[in-house]
Amino acid sequence: MAKSKLNWLVPAVVTGALVPFASIGWRATHHRLGANPIATALNQVGLLALIFLLASLCCTPLKIALGWTWPARVRRTLGLCAFFSALCHFTIYFALDQNLALASVWKDVIKRPFIAVGFAALVLLVPLALTSTKRSVTKLGFPRWQALHRLAYAIGVLAVVHFYLRVKADHTQPVLYGLVLASGFALRLIASAKKSRDLRLRAAQRAARSGSA
């Protein structure tokens, strides 16, 4: 598929990502977020952050499993959407739920594991968002940039654990998201093992040809 025919992908993802935020904003201004609007907004924006994060982590597994290359064009955009959503999630918690009380937030981070895990995921997202540009790849060098952005795997695990610990009753949803994440990891490991095996096989074949020459 020609690149020129896929120029609509990034704008489409950004537009689609803004729709649920617009919906939450509209419902908030019309008092339609239920009895506890802050908790509703907090939960829904947090879920959006997880969805965008997992979507960005699924781009490579989709290529491995189905041969699709187009998801790679929106991977960075999805990652930035995840960061934006996570930042909004924290801002709602800090500004509206905790009334900008730093001491109260710090106490929550120390005493409530799910908040500590979620905060750690947000902190780790910051350097990834700051180095998401092509200029950053050039400045850091691809090997170091790639090593840094492997933090996304750890962030995905932290985000799922945060969701799991946050849910008090039915854990079906966080478990399903965890299975999606684990499936992506499994596909990556299988592909990596196959690549290593193929490299060893080609090396052995070259050695055999050199020995018989």
N, CA, C and O of each residue as an XYZ file, in Angstrom:
852
protein
N       0.844     -1.198      0.000
C       0.000      0.000      0.000
C       0.879      1.248      0.000
O       1.748      1.379      0.862
N       0.680      2.153     -0.929
C       1.521      3.328     -1.046
C       1.368      4.220      0.173
O       0.284      4.367      0.738
N       2.511      4.820      0.563
C       2.499      5.687      1.743
C       1.544      6.852      1.577
O       0.877      7.262      2.528
N       1.480      7.388      0.356
C       0.616      8.545      0.107
C      -0.852      8.229      0.364
O      -1.646      9.117      0.672
N      -1.204      6.943      0.231
C      -2.592      6.557      0.457
C      -2.910      6.380      1.942
O      -4.066      6.182      2.316
N      -1.879      6.451      2.783
C      -2.080      6.252      4.214
C      -1.894      7.537      5.014
O      -1.812      7.498      6.241
N      -1.826      8.668      4.330
C      -1.620      9.934      5.024
C      -2.768     10.292      5.959
O      -2.620     11.124      6.854
N      -3.912      9.653      5.742
C      -5.085      9.953      6.563
C      -5.043      9.229      7.905
O      -5.830      9.547      8.797
N      -4.135      8.254      8.065
C      -4.150      7.416      9.264
C      -3.931      8.200     10.554
O      -4.721      8.088     11.491
N      -2.856      8.998     10.606
C      -2.545      9.740     11.830
C      -3.659     10.738     12.176
O      -4.110     10.758     13.321
N      -4.121     11.574     11.218
C      -5.236     12.467     11.547
C      -6.481     11.715     12.020
O      -7.200     12.187     12.900
N      -6.731     10.545     11.431
C      -7.898      9.758     11.830
C      -7.757      9.258     13.263
O      -8.720      9.277     14.030
N      -6.544      8.806     13.626
C      -6.312      8.328     14.991
C      -6.463      9.462     15.991
O      -7.089      9.289     17.037
N      -5.895     10.624     15.678
C      -5.986     11.773     16.581
C      -7.442     12.206     16.751
O      -7.889     12.478     17.865
N      -8.172     12.267     15.646
C      -9.587     12.649     15.711
C     -10.384     11.643     16.533
O     -11.195     12.011     17.383
N     -10.134     10.359     16.259
C     -10.828      9.326     17.022
C     -10.491      9.367     18.502
O     -11.347      9.097     19.345
N      -9.248      9.704     18.821
C      -8.830      9.773     20.217
C      -9.501     10.933     20.952
O      -9.750     10.857     22.156
N      -9.790     12.008     20.215
C     -10.402     13.184     20.846
C     -11.896     13.000     21.102
O     -12.472     13.667     21.962
N     -12.518     12.092     20.354
C     -13.969     11.903     20.487
C     -14.384     11.529     21.911
O     -15.282     12.173     22.454
N     -13.767     10.508     22.550
C     -14.192     10.175     23.912
C     -13.928     11.298     24.912
O     -14.677     11.444     25.877
N     -12.877     12.094     24.700
C     -12.630     13.235     25.589
C     -13.717     14.293     25.422
O     -14.179     14.890     26.394
N     -14.112     14.511     24.176
C     -15.202     15.461     23.918
C     -16.499     14.973     24.562
O     -17.274     15.764     25.101
N     -16.723     13.659     24.497
C     -17.922     13.079     25.099
C     -17.921     13.257     26.619
O     -18.932     13.628     27.215
N     -16.759     12.983     27.236
C     -16.656     13.153     28.695
C     -16.854     14.609     29.075
O     -17.537     14.910     30.054
N     -16.254     15.529     28.297
C     -16.405     16.950     28.569
C     -17.844     17.402     28.436
O     -18.343     18.166     29.263
N     -18.521     16.923     27.378
C     -19.932     17.302     27.168
C     -20.803     16.784     28.302
O     -21.644     17.513     28.830
N     -20.598     15.511     28.681
C     -21.405     14.938     29.753
C     -21.121     15.616     31.086
O     -22.013     15.748     31.924
N     -19.866     16.049     31.283
C     -19.523     16.744     32.530
C     -20.247     18.086     32.612
O     -20.789     18.438     33.660
N     -20.255     18.832     31.512
C     -20.910     20.148     31.519
C     -22.427     20.036     31.599
O     -23.099     20.984     32.005
N     -22.973     18.874     31.210
C     -24.422     18.676     31.273
C     -24.829     17.787     32.452
O     -25.949     17.279     32.514
N     -23.879     17.614     33.390
C     -24.147     16.857     34.619
C     -24.672     15.446     34.331
O     -25.659     14.999     34.916
N     -23.989     14.767     33.423
C     -24.409     13.417     33.041
C     -23.312     12.383     33.291
O     -23.221     11.372     32.594
N     -22.490     12.653     34.288
C     -21.442     11.691     34.633
C     -21.781     10.903     35.898
O     -20.904     10.310     36.526
N     -23.052     10.904     36.260
C     -23.484     10.098     37.396
C     -23.356     10.805     38.731
O     -23.097     12.007     38.802
N     -23.544     10.025     39.790
C     -23.548     10.587     41.141
C     -22.170     11.079     41.569
O     -22.061     12.006     42.371
N     -21.125     10.466     41.039
C     -19.750     10.865     41.374
C     -19.006     11.167     40.074
O     -18.266     10.323     39.568
N     -19.205     12.382     39.531
C     -18.641     12.704     38.215
C     -17.119     12.663     38.175
O     -16.545     12.314     37.143
N     -16.455     13.009     39.268
C     -14.988     13.002     39.280
C     -14.474     11.569     39.146
O     -13.554     11.300     38.373
N     -15.078     10.655     39.905
C     -14.666      9.249     39.836
C     -14.942      8.675     38.446
O     -14.133      7.912     37.917
N     -16.082      9.039     37.856
C     -16.424      8.546     36.523
C     -15.423      9.031     35.487
O     -14.915      8.250     34.684
N     -15.145     10.336     35.515
C     -14.171     10.895     34.575
C     -12.793     10.282     34.790
O     -12.089      9.969     33.830
N     -12.415     10.114     36.044
C     -11.108      9.539     36.381
C     -10.979      8.121     35.817
O      -9.966      7.772     35.210
N     -12.014      7.318     36.027
C     -11.983      5.926     35.563
C     -11.992      5.829     34.040
O     -11.258      5.027     33.462
N     -12.821      6.644     33.392
C     -12.941      6.554     31.941
C     -11.689      7.057     31.232
O     -11.272      6.475     30.231
N     -11.085      8.128     31.735
C      -9.863      8.644     31.119
C      -8.702      7.678     31.377
O      -7.848      7.484     30.512
N      -8.675      7.078     32.561
C      -7.643      6.079     32.847
C      -7.753      4.876     31.931
O      -6.740      4.345     31.475
N      -8.976      4.441     31.659
C      -9.179      3.316     30.747
C      -8.733      3.670     29.328
O      -8.172      2.834     28.620
N      -8.983      4.908     28.921
C      -8.525      5.354     27.605
C      -7.003      5.281     27.506
O      -6.459      4.866     26.483
N      -6.323      5.688     28.577
C      -4.859      5.635     28.586
C      -4.373      4.200     28.388
O      -3.433      3.955     27.632
N      -5.014      3.263     29.067
C      -4.632      1.855     28.940
C      -4.900      1.338     27.530
O      -4.074      0.623     26.962
N      -6.043      1.696     26.969
C      -6.401      1.239     25.619
C      -5.399      1.764     24.584
O      -4.941      1.012     23.724
N      -5.064      3.047     24.669
C      -4.110      3.620     23.722
C      -2.725      2.988     23.892
O      -2.028      2.731     22.910
N      -2.337      2.742     25.135
C      -1.031      2.134     25.392
C      -0.957      0.723     24.805
O       0.015      0.371     24.136
N      -1.989     -0.078     25.061
C      -1.997     -1.438     24.532
C      -2.079     -1.432     23.002
O      -1.483     -2.280     22.339
N      -2.814     -0.480     22.455
C      -2.911     -0.379     20.996
C      -1.532     -0.095     20.394
O      -1.176     -0.659     19.360
N      -0.759      0.782     21.044
C       0.584      1.079     20.534
C       1.495     -0.136     20.648
O       2.347     -0.355     19.787
N       1.323     -0.925     21.701
C       2.148     -2.115     21.888
C       1.721     -3.270     20.981
O       2.476     -4.224     20.797
N       0.521     -3.189     20.419
C       0.027     -4.249     19.538
C       0.440     -4.057     18.079
O       0.207     -4.941     17.255
N       1.052     -2.916     17.747
C       1.397     -2.649     16.343
C       2.375     -3.685     15.793
O       2.170     -4.218     14.703
N       3.433     -3.967     16.542
C       4.413     -4.966     16.081
C       3.824     -6.379     16.072
O       4.008     -7.095     15.088
N       3.117     -6.813     17.136
C       2.489     -8.142     17.073
C       1.528     -8.312     15.896
O       1.415     -9.409     15.350
N       0.843     -7.253     15.502
C      -0.046     -7.337     14.339
C       0.743     -7.581     13.059
O       0.303     -8.315     12.174
N       1.910     -6.959     12.973
C       2.773     -7.202     11.815
C       3.274     -8.645     11.804
O       3.328     -9.289     10.757
N       3.641     -9.145     12.998
C       4.141    -10.515     13.108
C       3.057    -11.528     12.752
O       3.290    -12.472     11.997
N       1.866    -11.311     13.312
C       0.798    -12.299     13.153
C       0.095    -12.208     11.808
O      -0.252    -13.230     11.216
N      -0.119    -10.971     11.314
C      -0.952    -10.792     10.121
C      -0.213    -10.177      8.942
O      -0.752    -10.091      7.838
N       1.029     -9.750      9.180
C       1.782     -9.131      8.095
C       1.391     -7.692      7.830
O       1.794     -7.128      6.812
N       0.615     -7.077      8.716
C       0.198     -5.694      8.520
C       1.351     -4.756      8.845
O       1.976     -4.884      9.897
N       1.635     -3.826      7.962
C       2.694     -2.851      8.207
C       2.139     -1.464      8.557
O       2.842     -0.636      9.135
N       0.878     -1.222      8.201
C       0.331      0.118      8.432
C       0.217      0.508      9.904
O       0.319      1.698     10.201
N       0.006     -0.436     10.867
C      -0.077      0.015     12.266
C       1.188      0.725     12.759
O       1.119      1.566     13.655
N       2.345      0.384     12.171
C       3.591      1.031     12.586
C       3.553      2.532     12.320
O       4.250      3.295     12.989
N       2.751      2.962     11.357
C       2.658      4.388     11.024
C       1.942      5.182     12.103
O       2.109      6.399     12.190
N       1.141      4.507     12.931
C       0.394      5.226     13.974
C       0.862      4.844     15.376
O       0.267      5.274     16.365
N       1.917      4.043     15.470
C       2.396      3.595     16.781
C       2.799      4.769     17.666
O       2.405      4.834     18.830
N       3.581      5.697     17.118
C       4.008      6.853     17.914
C       2.808      7.702     18.328
O       2.738      8.178     19.461
N       1.868      7.889     17.408
C       0.671      8.678     17.714
C      -0.130      8.036     18.833
O      -0.606      8.725     19.735
N      -0.282      6.716     18.777
C      -1.009      6.004     19.832
C      -0.287      6.129     21.172
O      -0.918      6.289     22.216
N       1.057      6.053     21.128
C       1.827      6.215     22.357
C       1.648      7.592     22.959
O       1.521      7.730     24.176
N       1.637      8.625     22.107
C       1.429      9.992     22.607
C       0.005     10.181     23.132
O      -0.216     10.913     24.097
N      -0.951      9.521     22.494
C      -2.334      9.554     22.994
C      -2.409      8.910     24.378
O      -3.130      9.383     25.257
N      -1.651      7.818     24.558
C      -1.611      7.148     25.859
C      -1.026      8.076     26.914
O      -1.551      8.165     28.025
N       0.062      8.769     26.573
C       0.679      9.702     27.519
C      -0.275     10.846     27.855
O      -0.441     11.202     29.022
N      -0.900     11.419     26.829
C      -1.843     12.513     27.051
C      -2.984     12.075     27.965
O      -3.370     12.800     28.882
N      -3.518     10.884     27.708
C      -4.626     10.370     28.518
C      -4.184     10.102     29.956
O      -4.904     10.414     30.905
N      -2.984      9.516     30.105
C      -2.473      9.244     31.447
C      -2.241     10.540     32.213
O      -2.507     10.614     33.412
N      -1.741     11.567     31.514
C      -1.522     12.864     32.150
C      -2.849     13.490     32.566
O      -2.953     14.065     33.649
N      -3.859     13.380     31.712
C      -5.201     13.878     32.060
C      -5.769     13.107     33.252
O      -6.383     13.687     34.148
N      -5.554     11.797     33.246
C      -6.005     10.934     34.345
C      -5.405     11.412     35.665
O      -6.113     11.548     36.663
N      -4.099     11.664     35.664
C      -3.427     12.136     36.878
C      -3.888     13.539     37.243
O      -4.060     13.846     38.423
N      -4.091     14.398     36.243
C      -4.523     15.780     36.513
C      -5.893     15.809     37.170
O      -6.121     16.587     38.096
N      -6.806     14.967     36.699
C      -8.133     14.887     37.319
C      -7.999     14.450     38.772
O      -8.631     15.010     39.668
N      -7.161     13.437     38.986
C      -6.940     12.947     40.353
C      -6.317     14.027     41.232
O      -6.778     14.256     42.350
N      -5.275     14.691     40.738
C      -4.531     15.671     41.525
C      -5.339     16.948     41.759
O      -5.404     17.454     42.880
N      -5.959     17.467     40.682
C      -6.633     18.762     40.777
C      -8.050     18.668     41.336
O      -8.444     19.485     42.168
N      -8.818     17.677     40.884
C     -10.222     17.602     41.272
C     -10.480     16.679     42.458
O     -11.280     16.993     43.340
N      -9.793     15.536     42.470
C     -10.024     14.576     43.550
C      -9.263     14.959     44.819
O      -9.784     14.830     45.927
N      -8.013     15.435     44.644
C      -7.174     15.761     45.807
C      -7.008     17.260     46.026
O      -6.286     17.681     46.930
N      -7.671     18.065     45.204
C      -7.647     19.530     45.373
C      -6.240     20.114     45.450
O      -5.973     21.015     46.245
N      -5.345     19.590     44.613
C      -3.968     20.088     44.500
C      -3.159     19.933     45.793
O      -2.181     20.649     46.010
N      -3.572     19.002     46.641
C      -2.873     18.790     47.918
C      -1.741     17.782     47.715
O      -1.973     16.574     47.680
N      -0.523     18.291     47.583
C       0.623     17.424     47.328
C       0.847     16.407     48.445
O       1.179     15.251     48.185
N       0.663     16.848     49.689
C       0.868     15.951     50.830
C      -0.112     14.781     50.780
O       0.248     13.642     51.074
N      -1.343     15.077     50.407
C      -2.358     14.030     50.309
C      -2.037     13.050     49.190
O      -2.214     11.842     49.346
N      -1.561     13.576     48.053
C      -1.183     12.718     46.928
C      -0.022     11.824     47.325
O      -0.040     10.623     47.053
N       0.983     12.394     47.964
C       2.153     11.610     48.375
C       1.756     10.517     49.367
O       2.278      9.404     49.311
N       0.840     10.833     50.265
C       0.359      9.845     51.221
C      -0.346      8.704     50.495
O      -0.191      7.540     50.866
N      -1.116      9.034     49.466
C      -1.797      8.013     48.664
C      -0.785      7.118     47.940
O      -0.945      5.899     47.886
N       0.249      7.742     47.388
C       1.268      6.989     46.652
C       1.947      5.982     47.570
O       2.232      4.857     47.161
N       2.203      6.386     48.806
C       2.891      5.520     49.764
C       1.985      4.413     50.298
O       2.420      3.271     50.450
N       0.730      4.749     50.581
C      -0.153      3.816     51.275
C      -1.028      2.961     50.362
O      -1.506      1.906     50.779
N      -1.245      3.402     49.118
C      -2.167      2.673     48.242
C      -1.397      2.126     47.044
O      -1.001      2.888     46.162
N      -1.182      0.814     47.006
C      -0.342      0.223     45.955
C      -0.783      0.549     44.535
O       0.062      0.790     43.674
N      -2.084      0.562     44.269
C      -2.527      0.780     42.894
C      -2.177      2.194     42.428
O      -1.915      2.408     41.245
N      -2.172      3.158     43.349
C      -1.784      4.520     42.980
C      -0.280      4.597     42.750
O       0.178      5.267     41.824
N       0.486      3.911     43.589
C       1.945      3.884     43.417
C       2.318      3.284     42.062
O       3.194      3.802     41.369
N       1.652      2.192     41.690
C       1.935      1.531     40.410
C       1.541      2.432     39.239
O       2.283      2.550     38.264
N       0.377      3.063     39.340
C      -0.066      3.963     38.277
C       0.843      5.174     38.137
O       1.133      5.619     37.027
N       1.290      5.704     39.271
C       2.192      6.861     39.238
C       3.527      6.484     38.600
O       4.100      7.264     37.839
N       4.018      5.290     38.913
C       5.269      4.810     38.314
C       5.130      4.700     36.798
O       6.048      5.059     36.060
N       3.976      4.201     36.333
C       3.743      4.086     34.883
C       3.763      5.458     34.223
O       4.334      5.620     33.144
N       3.141      6.452     34.866
C       3.119      7.808     34.313
C       4.525      8.399     34.253
O       4.903      9.004     33.249
N       5.292      8.228     35.312
C       6.661      8.759     35.353
C       7.509      8.146     34.235
O       8.290      8.848     33.592
N       7.357      6.846     34.005
C       8.131      6.179     32.958
C       7.682      6.595     31.562
O       8.461      6.526     30.612
N       6.435      7.023     31.435
C       5.941      7.483     30.134
C       6.560      8.819     29.721
O       6.670      9.114     28.531
N       6.960      9.616     30.695
C       7.464     10.961     30.399
C       8.666     10.942     29.454
O       8.623     11.616     28.425
N       9.747     10.195     29.760
C      10.889     10.208     28.830
C      10.550      9.642     27.451
O      11.157     10.037     26.456
N       9.598      8.731     27.385
C       9.207      8.194     26.074
C       8.499      9.269     25.250
O       8.733      9.391     24.048
N       7.638     10.040     25.897
C       6.945     11.116     25.185
C       7.926     12.203     24.745
O       7.809     12.745     23.646
N       8.892     12.517     25.607
C       9.856     13.573     25.297
C      10.823     13.179     24.179
O      11.392     14.043     23.511
N      11.005     11.871     23.980
C      11.942     11.403     22.946
C      11.212     10.713     21.797
O      11.758      9.814     21.158
N       9.986     11.136     21.540
C       9.186     10.466     20.508
C       9.436     11.015     19.110
O       8.888     10.495     18.138
N      10.256     12.059     18.992
C      10.487     12.671     17.692
C      11.641     11.997     16.947
O      12.474     11.322     17.552
N      11.675     12.187     15.638
C      12.774     11.656     14.821
C      14.099     12.298     15.210
O      15.151     11.664     15.130
N      14.044     13.549     15.629
C      15.254     14.252     16.059
C      15.873     13.564     17.273
O      17.095     13.496     17.405
N      15.014     13.055     18.158
C      15.507     12.364     19.352
C      16.230     11.075     18.978
O      17.225     10.712     19.605
N      15.725     10.384     17.951
C      16.384      9.158     17.486
C      17.792      9.475     17.004
O      18.747      8.761     17.310
N      17.903     10.565     16.241
C      19.216     10.974     15.723
C      20.138     11.408     16.855
O      21.321     11.065     16.866
N      19.602     12.153     17.797
C      20.410     12.694     18.899
C      20.908     11.585     19.824
O      22.073     11.584     20.222
N      20.039     10.655     20.161
C      20.404      9.573     21.078
C      21.155      8.446     20.386
O      21.939      7.733     21.012
N      20.911      8.291     19.093
C      21.413      7.115     18.394
C      20.374      6.016     18.518
O      19.790      5.822     19.584
N      20.144      5.293     17.420
C      19.046      4.327     17.423
C      19.151      3.268     18.513
O      18.137      2.964     19.142
N      20.345      2.678     18.776
C      20.406      1.643     19.823
C      19.963      2.148     21.199
O      19.206      1.477     21.901
N      20.446      3.345     21.577
C      20.059      3.881     22.889
C      18.593      4.280     22.908
O      17.897      4.074     23.903
N      18.121      4.858     21.794
C      16.713      5.239     21.708
C      15.819      4.000     21.816
O      14.807      4.010     22.517
N      16.206      2.947     21.121
C      15.422      1.708     21.154
C      15.419      1.097     22.550
O      14.386      0.616     23.017
N      16.570      1.114     23.218
C      16.649      0.578     24.580
C      15.755      1.362     25.528
O      15.083      0.782     26.380
N      15.750      2.696     25.374
C      14.891      3.531     26.212
C      13.425      3.214     25.986
O      12.651      3.108     26.938
N      13.045      3.063     24.730
C      11.629      2.862     24.416
C      11.140      1.437     24.686
O       9.952      1.146     24.548
N      12.059      0.560     25.069
C      11.618     -0.747     25.545
C      10.949     -0.632     26.917
O      10.327     -1.583     27.391
N      11.079      0.536     27.549
C      10.346      0.790     28.792
C       8.846      0.656     28.582
O       8.103      0.419     29.535
N       8.397      0.805     27.338
C       6.966      0.703     27.046
C       6.402     -0.639     27.490
O       5.241     -0.720     27.892
N       7.224     -1.711     27.422
C       6.753     -3.028     27.851
C       6.474     -3.026     29.345
O       5.438     -3.516     29.794
N       7.409     -2.467     30.115
C       7.233     -2.387     31.572
C       6.046     -1.499     31.919
O       5.291     -1.793     32.846
N       5.885     -0.415     31.173
C       4.764      0.494     31.423
C       3.442     -0.221     31.171
O       2.479     -0.036     31.917
N       3.396     -1.040     30.117
C       2.183     -1.805     29.838
C       1.819     -2.720     30.990
O       0.652     -2.811     31.372
N       2.822     -3.405     31.548
C       2.585     -4.293     32.694
C       2.090     -3.486     33.898
O       1.137     -3.880     34.570
N       2.748     -2.352     34.160
C       2.348     -1.506     35.298
C       0.918     -0.997     35.128
O       0.152     -0.945     36.090
N       0.563     -0.621     33.899
C      -0.782     -0.096     33.650
C      -1.851     -1.159     33.898
O      -2.889     -0.872     34.494
N      -1.598     -2.380     33.444
C      -2.555     -3.469     33.660
C      -2.660     -3.791     35.147
O      -3.760     -3.992     35.661
N      -1.521     -3.840     35.842
C      -1.529     -4.110     37.288
C      -2.281     -2.999     38.028
O      -3.050     -3.275     38.949
N      -2.060     -1.753     37.627
C      -2.775     -0.611     38.218
C      -4.286     -0.792     38.092
O      -5.029     -0.584     39.052
N      -4.727     -1.180     36.901
C      -6.151     -1.394     36.651
C      -6.672     -2.556     37.497
O      -7.747     -2.470     38.090
N      -5.898     -3.641     37.547
C      -6.312     -4.826     38.309
C      -6.467     -4.490     39.798
O      -7.449     -4.880     40.429
N      -5.504     -3.776     40.341
C      -5.560     -3.428     41.768
C      -6.666     -2.414     42.062
O      -7.218     -2.381     43.161
N      -6.982     -1.580     41.050
C      -8.010     -0.557     41.246
C      -9.402     -1.182     41.318
O     -10.256     -0.716     42.072
N      -9.629     -2.236     40.535
C     -10.945     -2.882     40.511
C     -11.128     -3.707     41.780
O     -10.263     -4.509     42.131
N     -12.237     -3.513     42.460
C     -12.445     -4.183     43.744
C     -13.240     -5.479     43.629
O     -13.131     -6.341     44.501
N     -14.020     -5.633     42.594
C     -14.885     -6.813     42.510
C     -14.575     -7.666     41.289
O     -13.796     -8.615     41.376
N     -15.179     -7.336     40.151
C     -15.036     -8.136     38.940
C     -13.740     -7.771     38.214
O     -13.599     -6.652     37.722
N     -12.797     -8.711     38.145
C     -11.503     -8.454     37.509
C     -11.457     -8.915     36.052
O     -10.382     -9.004     35.458
N     -12.619     -9.206     35.482
C     -12.649     -9.723     34.109
C     -11.964     -8.778     33.131
O     -11.141     -9.203     32.320
N     -12.309     -7.483     33.209
C     -11.760     -6.514     32.263
C     -10.237     -6.406     32.349
O      -9.560     -6.552     31.331
N      -9.679     -6.154     33.540
C      -8.212     -6.068     33.599
C      -7.512     -7.358     33.186
O      -6.428     -7.315     32.606
N      -8.124     -8.508     33.482
C      -7.517     -9.781     33.072
C      -7.501     -9.889     31.543
O      -6.517    -10.355     30.968
N      -8.567     -9.469     30.890
C      -8.615     -9.505     29.425
C      -7.542     -8.597     28.821
O      -6.873     -8.972     27.858
N      -7.386     -7.413     29.388
C      -6.338     -6.515     28.904
C      -4.965     -7.134     29.148
O      -4.058     -6.997     28.326
N      -4.820     -7.813     30.277
C      -3.561     -8.492     30.570
C      -3.266     -9.597     29.569
O      -2.114     -9.804     29.188
N      -4.303    -10.305     29.144
C      -4.124    -11.368     28.148
C      -3.714    -10.793     26.793
O      -2.894    -11.380     26.088
N      -4.286     -9.646     26.433
C      -3.890     -8.979     25.183
C      -2.412     -8.616     25.237
O      -1.667     -8.850     24.286
N      -1.999     -8.040     26.368
C      -0.594     -7.658     26.545
C       0.319     -8.882     26.498
O       1.354     -8.866     25.831
N      -0.070     -9.942     27.208
C       0.742    -11.160     27.247
C       0.834    -11.805     25.866
O       1.887    -12.326     25.498
N      -0.251    -11.778     25.101
C      -0.235    -12.344     23.749
C       0.747    -11.600     22.857
O       1.465    -12.205     22.061
N       0.769    -10.275     23.002
C       1.718     -9.477     22.233
C       3.151     -9.813     22.591
O       4.005     -9.936     21.713
N       3.416     -9.962     23.891
C       4.761    -10.342     24.338
C       5.148    -11.709     23.780
O       6.279    -11.905     23.335
N       4.202    -12.658     23.804
C       4.481    -14.010     23.322
C       4.829    -13.997     21.836
O       5.764    -14.675     21.411
N       4.089    -13.237     21.056
C       4.369    -13.147     19.617
C       5.746    -12.541     19.361
O       6.473    -12.987     18.473
N       6.097    -11.524     20.143
C       7.422    -10.902     19.992
C       8.523    -11.912     20.311
O       9.517    -11.999     19.590
N       8.346    -12.671     21.386
C       9.357    -13.662     21.783
C       9.506    -14.753     20.729
O      10.621    -15.165     20.409
N       8.374    -15.222     20.187
C       8.409    -16.252     19.141
C       9.141    -15.731     17.911
O       9.972    -16.430     17.331
N       8.822    -14.485     17.513
C       9.470    -13.893     16.341
C      10.969    -13.710     16.574
O      11.782    -13.954     15.681
N      11.322    -13.277     17.785
C      12.739    -13.082     18.114
C      13.494    -14.410     18.096
O      14.617    -14.487     17.598
N      12.866    -15.461     18.647
C      13.498    -16.778     18.660
C      13.678    -17.302     17.239
O      14.708    -17.894     16.915
N      12.678    -17.084     16.397
C      12.753    -17.531     14.988
C      13.863    -16.781     14.252
O      14.603    -17.372     13.465
N      13.974    -15.476     14.513
C      15.012    -14.687     13.867
C      16.398    -15.168     14.283
O      17.293    -15.289     13.447
N      16.576    -15.444     15.579
C      17.865    -15.936     16.078
C      18.203    -17.292     15.476
O      19.352    -17.549     15.115
N      17.191    -18.167     15.367
C      17.403    -19.491     14.776
C      17.804    -19.384     13.314
O      18.700    -20.090     12.851
N      17.123    -18.482     12.583
C      17.441    -18.307     11.160
C      18.857    -17.761     10.976
O      19.570    -18.159     10.055
N      19.255    -16.843     11.864
C      20.613    -16.292     11.777
C      21.660    -17.370     12.035
O      22.682    -17.433     11.351
N      21.397    -18.215     13.028
C      22.340    -19.305     13.328
C      22.408    -20.294     12.171
O      23.479    -20.795     11.827
N      21.237    -20.570     11.570
C      21.195    -21.507     10.438
C      21.973    -20.962      9.249
O      22.726    -21.695      8.608
N      21.790    -19.666      8.951
C      22.516    -19.068      7.828
C      24.017    -19.037      8.103
O      24.827    -19.263      7.204
N      24.379    -18.755      9.355
C      25.806    -18.758      9.723
C      26.401    -20.151      9.556
O      27.519    -20.298      9.062
N      25.656    -21.168      9.968
C      26.132    -22.554      9.826
C      26.273    -22.940      8.351
O      27.216    -23.632      7.969
N      25.325    -22.485      7.529
C      25.378    -22.782      6.100
C      26.577    -22.100      5.445
O      27.238    -22.682      4.585
N      26.854    -20.851      5.862
C      28.022    -20.150      5.302
C      29.317    -20.851      5.724
O      30.248    -20.992      4.931
N      29.357    -21.292      7.003
C      30.542    -22.006      7.495
C      30.743    -23.312      6.741
O      31.871    -23.685      6.419
N      29.634    -24.013      6.460
C      29.725    -25.284      5.724
C      30.223    -25.063      4.303
O      31.027    -25.844      3.793
N      29.736    -23.974      3.652
C      30.183    -23.689      2.279
C      31.662    -23.299      2.277
O      32.400    -23.668      1.363
N      32.096    -22.554      3.300
C      33.513    -22.158      3.375
C      34.406    -23.365      3.608
O      35.518    -23.435      3.084
N      33.909    -24.324      4.404
C      34.705    -25.512      4.688
C      34.842    -26.426      3.495
O      35.853    -27.112      3.342
N      33.821    -26.440      2.643
C      33.849    -27.342      1.491
C      34.541    -26.714      0.280
O      34.803    -27.383     -0.719
N      34.834    -25.405      0.392
C      35.477    -24.719     -0.757
C      36.932    -25.106     -0.894
O      37.617    -24.627     -1.797
